[in-house]
Amino acid sequence: MKILLFTPQLPYPPHQGTTIRNFYLIAYLARHHTIDLVTFLAPGQKLQVDSPLHTLCRMIETIPQPTRSTKERARTALTSLLPDMALRLESVAMRNLVASLATDYDIIQFEGIEMAQYGRQARNQSRAAGQRPLLVFDDHNCEYLLQKRHALTDLRHPKRWLAGAYSLLQWRKLRRYEGVICRDASLVTAVSGPDKAALEALVPGLTVTVMANGIAPEEYQPVEPAAQALQTPWKLVFTGKMDYRPNVDAMLWFAEEVLPLIQAKEAAVRLQIVGMNPHPRLDHLRANPAIEITGAVASIQPYLAAAAVYIVPLRVGGGTRFKVLEAMAQGLPMVSTPLGVEGIGVTNEAELLLASSPGDFAAAVLRLLTDRRRGGVLCTAIGRRARAFVEAHYSWESIVPQLEARYIALQEKS
């Protein structure tokens, strides 16, 4: 098949959730299909001549990301019926590029709601030329649900009321817009069962296909806990894009409410917050000598390999989180909130430990640290089961063929 793929960011290097998903989709789809890629470049970014995308894709077209001022975002928040995500990447240059594209594609697929207008434009051009491509919406998050959760969380705290009001407004706009996009697509994919259920509740009669985020397990090499039994200070590691609101909330909650409880029992503990674009709301944490905020790193593997416990203290958000799959592939003992592993299917006391309150989260972390000191029997068992779970259920080798099967089934119907 000929597939035209729209992505909001250059998919290589795959350094965070969106780019990881998009790069591996391209890599595995390119084994059997012709891929043409249309994408935006971040400020200062270039498509390198030695990028593997050149081997994987027949054509790559890039346009610089548009920029929107805070003033412009505020104005459109009050005057436009469209949500901010529909306007974030609005670009005349991209619309002109799409207008120049060929129309003989079997599949037109857009990755994330930000690229919906371009996928729909390309599909409409193809229809006008007498073609009947399938329009595929790969919804990386159920966005209206995500904004709903943000609104309900922020509105409980007076200092966050302005952010909560913004999320409340976006939630209402996204309910309408995401529904329109889902109705217009030939196929809608979601990354988890909860996202599937939320989208199907939004659009009665819609059938959403779950295409989970995946992992390449061979890229992660577990370190046996016994080899770290006497390693101090213990490192508690969190990874993620650190201007993403759920990640910021998670680290503020953990650093302010959970970490002190852990340190009261285990003083030799350090928290490493690993990820690009740390938000200014995290700046005050730098004054704590037990906390390291790394910013962007060349690779997260060294940080995972040195972690005593991986933490996922998420309280808002959605989707299937790459950070969880990466830590599981690394064979790390993990403590997470239930929301942090929503939709993944893991079991408390089997592949990880679950905790919700600050006291319970701290107790779970301390339990794993104590086990490490005693040889790591529990940590080893959890890590091995986590690794086996990822290999069985979240390998790209098994995920992408499921998507291809849906392509074929829909083509046969059309």
C-alpha positions as CSV (number, residue, x, y, z in Angstrom):
1,M,0.0,0.0,0.0
2,K,1.0,3.6,-0.5
3,I,0.7,5.5,2.9
4,L,0.8,9.2,3.4
5,L,1.7,10.0,7.0
6,F,1.4,13.3,8.7
7,T,3.3,13.8,12.0
8,P,3.5,16.9,14.2
9,Q,7.2,16.5,14.8
10,L,10.1,15.0,13.0
11,P,10.0,11.3,14.1
12,Y,13.8,11.0,14.4
13,P,15.5,10.9,16.8
14,P,12.8,9.1,18.8
15,H,13.4,10.9,22.1
16,Q,9.9,11.2,23.6
17,G,6.4,9.7,23.4
18,T,5.1,11.1,20.1
19,T,8.4,10.7,18.2
20,I,8.9,7.2,19.6
21,R,5.5,6.0,18.4
22,N,5.8,7.6,15.0
23,F,9.3,6.4,14.3
24,Y,8.6,2.8,15.1
25,L,5.3,2.9,13.2
26,I,7.2,4.1,10.2
27,A,10.0,1.6,10.7
28,Y,7.7,-1.4,10.8
29,L,5.1,-0.2,8.2
30,A,8.0,0.4,5.8
31,R,8.8,-3.3,5.7
32,H,5.7,-3.9,3.6
33,H,4.4,-0.5,2.4
34,T,5.6,2.7,0.7
35,I,5.7,5.6,3.2
36,D,5.6,9.2,2.3
37,L,6.2,11.5,5.3
38,V,5.0,15.1,5.8
39,T,6.1,16.7,9.1
40,F,6.9,19.8,11.0
41,L,10.4,20.8,12.1
42,A,10.9,22.4,15.5
43,P,12.8,25.7,15.6
44,G,16.5,25.1,14.8
45,Q,15.8,21.5,13.8
46,K,17.1,20.0,10.5
47,L,16.5,16.7,8.8
48,Q,19.9,15.1,8.9
49,V,21.3,13.6,5.7
50,D,22.1,10.4,7.6
51,S,18.7,10.0,9.2
52,P,17.3,6.5,8.9
53,L,14.0,8.1,7.8
54,H,15.6,8.5,4.3
55,T,15.9,4.7,4.1
56,L,12.4,4.1,5.5
57,C,10.5,6.7,3.5
58,R,10.1,7.3,-0.3
59,M,9.5,11.0,0.2
60,I,10.0,13.3,3.2
61,E,8.5,16.9,3.1
62,T,9.2,19.3,6.0
63,I,7.8,22.6,7.0
64,P,9.0,24.8,10.0
65,Q,6.7,24.7,12.9
66,P,4.5,27.9,13.1
67,T,4.8,30.0,16.3
68,R,1.9,31.5,18.2
69,S,2.3,34.1,20.9
70,T,0.6,33.8,24.3
71,K,-1.5,36.8,23.3
72,E,-2.7,35.1,20.2
73,R,-3.5,31.9,22.1
74,A,-5.5,33.9,24.6
75,R,-7.4,35.7,21.9
76,T,-8.4,32.5,20.0
77,A,-9.3,30.8,23.3
78,L,-12.0,33.5,23.7
79,T,-13.0,34.0,20.1
80,S,-12.6,30.6,18.3
81,L,-14.8,27.6,18.4
82,L,-11.7,25.5,17.7
83,P,-9.6,24.1,20.6
84,D,-6.1,25.3,21.0
85,M,-4.7,21.9,19.7
86,A,-6.5,22.5,16.4
87,L,-4.8,25.8,16.0
88,R,-1.3,25.1,17.4
89,L,0.1,23.9,14.0
90,E,-2.1,25.9,11.7
91,S,0.3,26.9,8.8
92,V,-0.4,28.4,5.4
93,A,2.9,26.9,4.2
94,M,1.7,23.4,5.2
95,R,-1.6,23.8,3.5
96,N,0.1,24.9,0.3
97,L,2.4,21.8,0.6
98,V,-0.5,19.5,1.1
99,A,-2.2,21.0,-2.0
100,S,0.8,20.0,-4.1
101,L,0.8,16.4,-3.0
102,A,-0.2,13.4,-5.2
103,T,-3.6,11.9,-4.7
104,D,-3.0,8.2,-5.4
105,Y,-2.6,7.0,-1.8
106,D,-4.4,4.0,-0.3
107,I,-4.0,5.3,3.3
108,I,-3.8,8.9,4.6
109,Q,-2.9,8.8,8.3
110,F,-2.4,11.6,10.7
111,E,-0.7,11.2,14.0
112,G,-2.5,13.2,16.7
113,I,-5.3,15.7,16.6
114,E,-2.9,18.6,15.8
115,M,-2.5,17.2,12.2
116,A,-6.2,16.5,11.6
117,Q,-6.8,19.5,9.2
118,Y,-4.0,18.3,6.9
119,G,-5.1,14.7,6.8
120,R,-8.6,15.8,6.0
121,Q,-7.4,18.2,3.3
122,A,-5.3,15.5,1.6
123,R,-8.2,13.1,1.7
124,N,-10.6,15.6,0.2
125,Q,-8.2,16.4,-2.6
126,S,-7.9,12.7,-3.3
127,R,-11.7,12.3,-3.4
128,A,-11.9,15.3,-5.8
129,A,-9.5,13.4,-8.1
130,G,-11.6,10.3,-8.0
131,Q,-9.6,8.4,-5.5
132,R,-10.9,6.7,-2.3
133,P,-8.2,6.6,0.3
134,L,-8.8,5.5,3.8
135,L,-8.4,8.3,6.4
136,V,-6.8,7.1,9.6
137,F,-6.8,9.1,12.8
138,D,-4.2,7.8,15.3
139,D,-5.3,9.5,18.5
140,H,-2.2,9.5,20.7
141,N,-4.4,10.7,23.6
142,C,-8.1,11.0,24.1
143,E,-7.7,14.8,24.3
144,Y,-11.1,15.8,25.6
145,L,-10.7,13.3,28.5
146,L,-7.2,14.6,29.2
147,Q,-8.4,18.2,29.5
148,K,-11.3,17.1,31.6
149,R,-8.9,15.5,34.1
150,H,-6.7,18.6,34.1
151,A,-9.7,20.8,34.8
152,L,-11.0,18.7,37.6
153,T,-7.6,18.5,39.2
154,D,-6.6,22.2,38.9
155,L,-10.0,23.6,40.0
156,R,-9.5,22.0,43.4
157,H,-6.5,24.3,44.1
158,P,-7.0,28.1,44.2
159,K,-3.5,28.7,42.9
160,R,-4.3,26.6,39.8
161,W,-7.8,28.1,39.0
162,L,-6.6,30.0,36.0
163,A,-5.1,26.8,34.5
164,G,-8.2,24.9,35.5
165,A,-10.5,27.5,33.7
166,Y,-8.3,27.1,30.6
167,S,-8.7,23.3,30.7
168,L,-12.4,23.6,31.3
169,L,-12.8,25.7,28.2
170,Q,-10.6,23.4,26.1
171,W,-12.4,20.3,27.4
172,R,-15.7,21.7,26.0
173,K,-14.1,22.6,22.6
174,L,-12.3,19.3,22.3
175,R,-15.5,17.3,22.9
176,R,-16.9,18.8,19.8
177,Y,-13.8,18.8,17.7
178,E,-12.5,15.4,18.6
179,G,-16.0,14.0,17.9
180,V,-16.1,15.6,14.4
181,I,-12.6,14.2,13.6
182,C,-13.6,10.7,14.7
183,R,-16.8,10.7,12.7
184,D,-14.9,11.8,9.6
185,A,-12.2,9.2,9.8
186,S,-12.4,5.7,8.2
187,L,-10.5,4.3,11.1
188,V,-9.7,5.7,14.6
189,T,-7.0,4.1,16.7
190,A,-6.4,4.7,20.4
191,V,-3.5,3.7,22.6
192,S,-5.5,2.1,25.4
193,G,-8.8,0.6,26.4
194,P,-9.8,3.5,28.6
195,D,-9.1,5.9,25.7
196,K,-11.1,3.7,23.3
197,A,-14.1,3.7,25.8
198,A,-14.0,7.5,26.1
199,L,-13.9,8.0,22.3
200,E,-16.7,5.6,21.8
201,A,-18.8,7.3,24.5
202,L,-18.2,10.6,22.7
203,V,-19.4,9.3,19.3
204,P,-22.2,6.7,19.6
205,G,-21.7,3.9,17.1
206,L,-18.0,4.5,16.7
207,T,-15.7,1.5,16.8
208,V,-12.2,2.4,17.9
209,T,-9.2,0.1,17.4
210,V,-6.7,-0.1,20.2
211,M,-3.1,0.2,18.9
212,A,-1.0,0.4,22.0
213,N,2.3,2.1,22.3
214,G,5.1,-0.4,21.9
215,I,8.7,-1.0,22.7
216,A,11.7,-2.6,21.2
217,P,12.8,-4.8,24.1
218,E,16.1,-5.7,22.6
219,E,17.2,-2.0,23.1
220,Y,17.0,-2.4,26.9
221,Q,19.3,-4.6,29.0
222,P,18.1,-5.3,32.5
223,V,20.5,-5.0,35.5
224,E,20.0,-7.6,38.2
225,P,19.1,-5.9,41.5
226,A,21.6,-8.1,43.3
227,A,24.4,-6.3,41.5
228,Q,23.1,-3.0,43.0
229,A,22.5,-4.3,46.5
230,L,25.0,-2.0,48.2
231,Q,24.8,0.9,45.8
232,T,24.1,4.2,47.5
233,P,22.8,6.8,47.4
234,W,19.7,5.0,46.1
235,K,18.4,6.7,42.9
236,L,14.6,7.1,42.3
237,V,14.2,7.8,38.6
238,F,11.3,9.5,36.7
239,T,11.6,10.1,32.9
240,G,9.4,12.2,30.6
241,K,9.0,15.4,28.7
242,M,9.1,17.9,31.6
243,D,7.0,20.6,30.2
244,Y,4.1,18.2,29.9
245,R,1.5,19.1,32.6
246,P,0.9,15.6,34.0
247,N,4.6,15.0,34.4
248,V,5.1,18.4,36.1
249,D,2.2,17.7,38.5
250,A,3.6,14.2,39.2
251,M,7.1,15.5,40.2
252,L,5.7,18.3,42.3
253,W,3.5,15.9,44.2
254,F,6.2,13.3,44.7
255,A,9.0,15.8,45.6
256,E,6.9,17.8,48.1
257,E,4.7,15.1,49.6
258,V,6.3,11.7,49.1
259,L,10.0,12.1,49.1
260,P,10.2,13.6,52.6
261,L,8.5,10.5,53.9
262,I,11.0,8.3,52.2
263,Q,14.0,10.3,53.4
264,A,12.7,10.1,57.0
265,K,13.4,6.4,56.9
266,E,16.1,6.3,54.1
267,A,18.3,9.4,54.1
268,A,20.6,8.2,51.3
269,V,18.0,8.7,48.5
270,R,18.2,10.8,45.4
271,L,15.5,11.8,43.0
272,Q,16.5,12.1,39.3
273,I,14.0,13.9,37.0
274,V,15.2,13.0,33.5
275,G,13.7,14.7,30.5
276,M,13.7,17.7,28.1
277,N,12.3,21.2,28.7
278,P,11.9,21.3,32.5
279,H,9.0,23.6,33.3
280,P,9.7,26.7,35.5
281,R,7.2,25.3,38.0
282,L,9.9,22.8,38.9
283,D,12.7,25.3,39.4
284,H,12.3,25.5,43.2
285,L,13.0,21.8,43.5
286,R,16.6,22.5,42.4
287,A,17.3,23.9,45.8
288,N,16.9,20.5,47.3
289,P,20.3,18.7,47.1
290,A,18.5,15.3,46.9
291,I,16.9,16.3,43.6
292,E,18.5,16.4,40.2
293,I,16.7,17.8,37.2
294,T,18.8,16.8,34.2
295,G,17.0,18.4,31.3
296,A,17.5,16.8,27.9
297,V,19.9,13.8,27.8
298,A,21.4,11.9,24.9
299,S,19.9,8.6,26.2
300,I,17.8,7.6,29.1
301,Q,19.2,4.1,29.3
302,P,22.1,4.9,31.6
303,Y,19.7,6.5,34.1
304,L,17.4,3.5,33.9
305,A,20.3,1.2,34.4
306,A,21.4,3.0,37.6
307,A,17.9,3.3,39.1
308,A,17.1,1.5,42.3
309,V,13.4,2.1,41.8
310,Y,11.5,3.6,38.9
311,I,8.5,5.8,40.0
312,V,5.3,6.8,38.1
313,P,3.5,9.1,40.5
314,L,1.0,10.4,37.8
315,R,-2.3,11.8,39.0
316,V,-3.6,13.2,35.7
317,G,-3.2,12.2,32.1
318,G,-4.1,9.4,29.8
319,G,-2.9,7.0,27.1
320,T,-0.3,4.2,27.4
321,R,2.9,5.7,28.7
322,F,6.2,4.9,27.0
323,K,8.0,5.6,30.3
324,V,6.3,2.7,31.9
325,L,7.1,0.3,29.0
326,E,10.7,1.4,28.9
327,A,11.2,0.8,32.7
328,M,9.5,-2.6,32.4
329,A,11.7,-3.5,29.4
330,Q,14.7,-2.5,31.6
331,G,13.4,-4.9,34.2
332,L,13.1,-2.2,36.9
333,P,11.1,-2.6,40.1
334,M,8.4,0.1,39.8
335,V,6.0,2.0,42.0
336,S,3.1,3.7,40.2
337,T,-0.3,5.2,40.9
338,P,-3.1,3.3,39.3
339,L,-3.6,6.1,36.7
340,G,0.1,5.9,35.8
341,V,-0.3,2.4,34.4
342,E,-3.9,2.8,33.2
343,G,-4.7,0.6,30.2
344,I,-1.5,-1.4,30.4
345,G,-3.0,-4.5,32.1
346,V,-0.3,-5.0,34.8
347,T,-1.1,-6.4,38.2
348,N,-0.2,-5.1,41.6
349,E,2.5,-7.2,43.4
350,A,3.2,-9.0,40.1
351,E,4.9,-6.6,37.5
352,L,5.0,-3.6,39.9
353,L,3.6,-2.1,43.2
354,L,0.6,0.2,43.1
355,A,0.0,3.1,45.5
356,S,-2.2,6.2,45.6
357,S,-1.6,8.2,48.8
358,P,1.7,9.8,49.7
359,G,2.1,7.4,52.7
360,D,1.4,4.3,50.6
361,F,3.6,5.5,47.8
362,A,6.5,6.1,50.2
363,A,6.0,2.8,51.9
364,A,6.1,0.9,48.6
365,V,9.3,2.6,47.6
366,L,10.9,1.8,51.0
367,R,9.8,-1.8,50.7
368,L,11.7,-2.1,47.4
369,L,14.8,-0.4,48.8
370,T,14.9,-2.6,51.8
371,D,14.6,-5.6,49.5
372,R,17.5,-4.4,47.5
373,R,19.7,-4.2,50.6
374,R,18.8,-7.8,51.4
375,G,19.7,-9.1,48.0
376,G,16.8,-8.0,45.8
377,V,14.6,-11.2,45.7
378,L,11.4,-9.1,45.3
379,C,12.9,-6.6,43.0
380,T,14.3,-9.3,40.8
381,A,11.0,-11.1,40.6
382,I,9.0,-7.9,39.8
383,G,11.6,-6.9,37.2
384,R,11.6,-10.2,35.4
385,R,7.8,-10.4,35.3
386,A,7.7,-6.9,34.0
387,R,10.2,-7.6,31.2
388,A,8.3,-10.8,30.2
389,F,5.0,-8.9,30.2
390,V,6.3,-6.2,27.8
391,E,7.9,-8.8,25.5
392,A,4.6,-10.7,25.3
393,H,2.2,-7.8,24.9
394,Y,3.9,-4.6,23.8
395,S,6.5,-5.4,21.2
396,W,6.2,-3.5,17.9
397,E,6.6,-6.8,16.2
398,S,3.1,-7.8,17.3
399,I,1.4,-4.4,17.4
400,V,2.0,-3.1,13.8
401,P,0.6,-6.3,12.1
402,Q,-2.7,-5.7,13.9
403,L,-2.9,-2.2,12.3
404,E,-2.1,-3.6,8.9
405,A,-4.9,-6.2,9.3
406,R,-7.3,-3.3,10.0
407,Y,-6.1,-1.5,6.8
408,I,-6.8,-4.6,4.8
409,A,-10.2,-5.3,6.3
410,L,-11.3,-1.7,5.7
411,Q,-10.0,-1.7,2.1
412,E,-12.0,-4.9,1.4
413,K,-15.2,-3.2,2.7
414,S,-14.7,0.0,0.7
